[in-house]
Amino acid sequence: PTTTVATQNQGINTVVYVTPIAAPSILGLYSFAAAAAIVGARAAQWYGISQSPLIFWPFILTLGIVQVLTALWSFKARDNLATVFHGVWGAFFIAYALLNLFFAQGTLAFLAVDGQRFSEFGMFWITVGAITCVTVAASFAESLLWVFITATLAVGSIFTACAYFTTSFGILKAGGYLIFISAALAFYQATAWLLEYQYGRPILPSLRLGRRRLTETALLNRGFGEPGVKKGQ
């Protein structure tokens, strides 16, 4: 269905045709949660064998692609925060998966923090960590959950980067814990949104700040207030 929105600006009548879409970040956050949990748990040394890169690189690659697609759909929903978050981290997970493929094939030696510095891999993390720091400020216009997701992820990324600059196992494990916590929070946020959109009312607290709740939007069943029609999700 297509919704027609008529506006008037400076005496000029404008008609805009918009199409409601499902909230993209539900899928994006679930994909992020799965990929970040795998990466975070590995960095925290909860699991890992020599064949680990061969086993999990296809999963991380697929989840990264889903996140990039989510970024494109978030762009259509005019959600800048979700576009940046899913786009940057989707691209990161795709690159991370391909890097692990190279490890599995023996093209590159596995990057273990064993007394040798890997500054290139550190830069790999610090760049996405810096971008994520900016999304923390933007998250205050969305919800406290977004703030917690982005904040723990930003700090975890910077810790992981520092671990590869300083060869510190302790910092690497701390970064892994924080990334895993971010994944758990993303899972909760996606679940809260999924239940809210399905039932038309909040089931789990989503701690929204700047945006109105879905159930506060009038004429919901006609498409008004849905992603693709309103700005954001």
C-alpha positions in Angstrom: 0.0 0.0 0.0 1.0 3.6 -0.7 0.2 6.4 1.6 -0.3 9.9 0.2 0.9 12.8 2.3 -0.2 16.3 1.4 1.8 19.3 2.7 1.8 23.0 2.2 5.0 25.0 2.4 5.1 28.8 1.6 1.8 28.5 -0.3 3.0 25.6 -2.5 1.0 22.4 -2.3 3.1 19.2 -2.3 2.0 15.6 -2.6 4.4 12.9 -1.5 3.8 9.2 -2.0 5.4 7.0 0.6 5.3 3.3 1.2 5.2 1.7 4.7 7.9 -0.9 5.3 8.7 -3.3 8.2 11.1 -1.8 10.8 14.5 -2.6 9.4 16.4 -2.5 12.7 14.6 -5.5 14.1 16.3 -7.7 11.5 19.5 -5.6 11.6 19.9 -5.8 15.4 19.3 -9.6 15.5 21.9 -10.0 12.8 24.3 -7.7 14.7 23.6 -9.6 18.0 24.5 -12.9 16.4 27.7 -11.7 14.7 28.9 -9.6 17.7 28.2 -12.5 20.1 30.5 -14.8 18.0 33.2 -12.2 17.7 33.0 -11.0 21.3 33.0 -14.5 22.8 36.0 -15.4 20.7 37.9 -12.3 21.9 36.9 -13.1 25.5 38.5 -16.6 25.0 35.3 -18.4 25.8 35.9 -20.8 22.9 38.3 -21.2 20.0 40.3 -23.9 18.2 42.6 -23.7 15.3 39.7 -24.4 12.9 37.5 -21.6 14.4 38.1 -19.2 11.5 37.0 -21.9 9.0 33.9 -22.7 10.9 32.5 -19.2 11.7 33.5 -17.0 8.7 30.5 -18.0 6.5 28.1 -17.1 9.4 29.7 -13.7 10.0 29.8 -13.0 6.3 26.1 -13.7 5.9 25.1 -11.7 9.0 27.2 -8.8 7.7 25.4 -8.8 4.4 22.1 -8.8 6.2 23.2 -5.7 8.1 24.3 -3.9 5.0 20.8 -4.6 3.5 19.3 -3.3 6.7 21.3 -0.1 6.3 19.7 0.4 2.9 16.2 -0.2 4.2 16.9 2.1 7.1 18.0 4.7 4.5 14.5 4.4 3.0 13.0 4.7 6.5 15.0 8.0 6.9 16.7 6.6 10.0 20.1 8.1 10.0 21.3 6.3 13.2 20.3 2.9 12.0 21.8 3.6 8.5 25.2 4.5 10.0 25.2 1.8 12.6 24.1 -1.1 10.4 26.1 0.1 7.4 29.4 0.5 9.2 29.1 -2.7 11.3 27.7 -4.7 8.4 30.7 -3.8 6.3 33.0 -4.5 9.2 31.7 -8.0 9.7 32.0 -8.7 6.0 35.6 -7.7 6.1 36.2 -9.6 9.3 34.7 -12.7 7.8 36.9 -12.5 4.7 39.9 -11.9 6.9 39.1 -15.2 8.7 38.7 -16.9 5.4 42.2 -15.9 4.6 43.3 -17.3 8.0 41.6 -20.6 7.3 43.2 -20.9 3.9 46.6 -20.1 5.3 47.0 -17.0 3.1 47.5 -15.0 6.3 48.9 -16.1 9.6 46.3 -16.1 12.4 46.4 -12.8 14.4 46.8 -13.9 18.0 47.9 -11.5 20.7 51.0 -13.5 21.6 53.6 -10.8 22.2 53.6 -9.5 18.6 51.9 -6.2 17.8 49.3 -6.1 15.0 48.8 -2.4 14.5 47.0 -2.9 11.2 44.3 -5.0 12.9 44.2 -2.4 15.7 43.4 0.2 13.1 40.7 -2.1 11.8 39.0 -1.9 15.2 39.7 1.7 16.2 38.1 3.2 13.0 34.7 1.5 13.6 35.1 2.2 17.3 35.4 6.0 16.6 32.3 6.0 14.4 30.4 4.1 17.0 31.4 6.7 19.6 29.6 9.3 17.5 26.5 7.1 17.3 26.4 7.1 21.1 25.6 10.8 21.1 23.0 10.3 18.4 21.4 7.4 20.4 20.2 9.8 23.1 17.6 11.0 20.6 16.3 7.4 20.3 16.4 5.3 23.4 18.5 4.4 26.4 18.9 0.9 25.0 20.5 2.3 21.9 22.8 4.3 24.1 23.9 1.2 26.0 24.3 -0.8 22.8 26.5 1.7 21.1 28.4 2.7 24.2 29.4 -0.8 25.2 30.3 -1.6 21.6 32.4 1.6 21.2 34.4 1.0 24.4 34.7 -2.7 23.5 36.0 -1.9 20.1 38.6 0.6 21.4 39.7 -1.9 24.0 40.1 -4.5 21.3 42.1 -2.1 19.2 44.4 -1.2 22.1 44.9 -5.0 22.7 46.4 -5.3 19.2 48.5 -2.2 19.7 49.8 -3.3 23.1 49.6 -7.1 22.9 47.6 -7.3 26.1 45.4 -10.4 26.7 43.6 -8.7 29.5 42.5 -5.7 27.4 41.5 -8.1 24.6 39.3 -10.1 26.9 37.7 -7.0 28.4 36.9 -5.8 24.9 35.3 -9.2 24.1 33.1 -9.0 27.2 31.9 -5.5 26.3 31.2 -6.5 22.7 29.2 -9.6 23.9 27.2 -7.4 26.3 26.4 -5.1 23.4 25.2 -8.1 21.4 22.9 -9.1 24.3 21.5 -5.6 24.6 20.9 -5.6 20.8 19.0 -8.9 21.1 16.8 -7.4 23.8 16.2 -4.2 21.8 15.2 -6.2 18.7 12.9 -8.4 20.7 11.2 -5.5 22.4 10.6 -3.8 19.0 9.4 -7.1 17.4 6.8 -7.7 20.1 5.7 -4.1 20.1 5.1 -4.0 16.4 3.3 -7.3 16.4 1.0 -6.6 19.3 0.6 -2.9 18.7 1.6 -2.1 22.3 4.8 -2.3 24.4 5.4 -5.7 25.8 9.0 -5.2 27.0 10.4 -1.8 28.1 12.3 -0.2 25.3 13.3 2.9 27.2 12.6 5.3 24.3 13.7 8.9 24.7 13.3 11.3 21.8 10.9 9.3 19.6 7.2 8.7 20.4 6.1 5.2 21.1 4.5 3.2 18.3 1.2 3.1 20.1 1.1 6.8 20.5 0.9 7.3 16.7 -2.6 7.9 15.4 -4.1 5.9 12.5 -1.5 3.2 12.8 -3.5 0.6 10.8 -3.7 3.0 7.8 0.1 3.1 7.5 0.7 6.5 9.2 3.5 6.3 11.7 5.1 3.2 10.2 8.7 3.1 8.9 8.8 4.4 5.3 6.0 6.9 6.1 7.3 8.6 9.2 10.9 9.6 9.7 12.8 6.8 11.4 11.5 3.6 13.0 
